[in-house]
């Protein structure tokens, strides 16, 4: 989730301006340049190493083949199923477009229980959520819901901010090539 006050304190502690962003500003031209550069000079093998590196934290949520988590979408064939533009946007600006089935909803019940999960089903009487990282789901009767917040994606922005430009291109190239 977004915590602007905490982010400002951390930026200040790192010697950055309080309003500095670790995420580049979005533009279609910047995305196109990243794609061209990743295809021309990105190294998929180095990108694979980055994807599976503990510092990247990609496999904490995403599965490729038999490795990784189930909190986020399975990326085994992402290069075959998504355009390079969508892949690039999903990595650098994860809130721009959220894959169906991975939009987080949080509810508070009249009994004080808080439940977060991906919406599995909804009708006039109930809402069914699947908690992140779980295969099981939980249904809640709508009359028991006191508050509902559509949170969006769990993937925080800035996950690639620690990478060099060439490492970022390597990661993108790896993702572009997955499933091909």
N, C-alpha and C positions, 0 to 999 in steps of 0.2 A: 504494500500500500504506500501511498505517497505521504511523506512526513516532511513538509517544507521546513519547519523549524529545526528539526534534527539535521536535515540536509544542509541548512545554512551553517549550523554549528560545526559540522564535519568539514565543510568547505573552508571555513575560517581556520580551523585547526590545521588543515593541510596547507594553509597559506594562500588560498584562493579567495577571490572576491566572494562575498556572501551570496551574490546573485549569479555567480558563474554556473554554467551548465556543463555537465560531463557528456551531454548528448548533443551532437551537431544539429543545427537547425535543418528541418526537413525541406527539401526541394526536389522536384522531379529531375532537375539537371544534375544534382549531386548524386542521386540514386543511379542515374544513367552512367555517370562517370565511375562510380564504384563498381558497377557491373562490368563496364568495359575494362577497367584496370584489373579486376579480379579474374576475368577471362584471359587477359593478356599475360599477367604476371603472378597471379595467385597460384599457390602450390597446394593441391588437394591433400597430399600426404602430410605436409606440415599443418594444414588445416584440420585434418583428422586428429593429429596429436594435440592441437589446441582444444578441440571439441572435448576430448577425453581427459584433458588435464584438470586436476582438482581445482585449480584457481579459476577456471572458466565456469565451473558448476553446471555445465550444460546437462550432464548425465544425471544430475540430481532430480531433474524433471522430465527429460526427454530420452526416449529409447531409440537406439539405432541397432538394428539386428536384435541380438539377444541381450545387449547391455543397456543399462540406464533405467530411469524411473518412469512412472505412469502419471505423474502429476500434469505434465504437458503433453501435447500431441506427439505421436510416434513419428520420427523423422526418417525412417528407413528409406522411403521412396520420395522424399520431399522434392528432389530435383526433377522428378518425373511428373509430380502432381501440382507443382506451383511454379509460377514464372520467376525468373531471377529478380524481377522488381518486387514481387510479394515477399520473397525470401529476404531480400535486403531490408525491406521495410519492417518485417517481423523481427529481425535481429536488432536493428538500431532503434526502431520506434514501435515497440510491441503493442502499444495501445491503439495504433492507427487502425489495424484490422485484426480482429480476434477470430480464430478458427471456431466454426460452429461446434458447440458442445464444450467449449472452454471459457465461456463467459461466466465469471464468478458472481454469485448472488449470496448475500448475507441477510439472514433474518433474525429478528429477536422475537421471542414468543411472549405471551402474556405471563408465563411462569418465570421469565427471566433467562431462559435458555437462548444461547446464540449459536446458530448453525450457519456454516459457510459451505458452499458447494456449487457444482455445475448443474444447471437445470437439466433434469432428465425428462420430466413430464410436468404438465400443469393443466388443470381443468378448473371448473368453477368451485370445486370443493377442496382440492388439495394441490400442494406443490411438492415435487419430489426432487431432492438434491443428491448428488454424488460428491462426497467430500474429496478434495484433491488428494491424490495418492492412494485412493481406495477404489475397489471394484464394487463395493456395496453401496446401496443408496438408501435414503431415508425420506419418508413421506411425512408431511406436516399438514394437518387440517388447517385450511385458510382462516377459519374463525379464531385460531390460536395465534395467528401472526399479528404481532403488535406493530412491527416496523420491518420494512424490506428495503434493502439497498442493493442496487446493481453496481457491483464493484469494478467489473471489467476483468482485465488480465492479471494473473499472479506474477507474470514475468516483469520484473522491474526494468526500467530504462537504465542505460548506462552500463550494462553488463560487459560490454566490450571496451569500455573507456580505459582500462589498464593496458590494452593491446596497442602495439605500434600500428601504424597504417598498413605496413606489409603483412603483419599478422592478421589484421582484420580482413584483408584481401584473401589471405590463405583460407581463413575460416569460411568466408563466403564461397570461394571456389569449391571447397569440400562439400558444402551444402548444395550448391548448384548441381554437382555431379552425383549426389546420392540417388540411387535407384536407376541410374542410366546404364 
